[in-house]
Amino acid sequence: MKVVIDQDKCVGAGQCVLAAPDVFDQRDEDGIVVLLQEYPPAELHEDVRQAARICPALAIELDEA
């Protein structure tokens, strides 16, 4: 799984950080998402999928290939 974020879409809600804190963080100055792991390990995949589902701005894309 590859995770791609669109920082221009991000609204800083922080739902991704709550769902998958090992993969996502937020910038201190504006709350915009920061990707910590572009290729998270398999044990985090479901958390990452959840983060993508609940993102209010649809700023997270997953490549499951």
Order of alpha helices (4+ residues) and beta strands (2+ residues): beta-alpha-beta-beta-alpha-beta
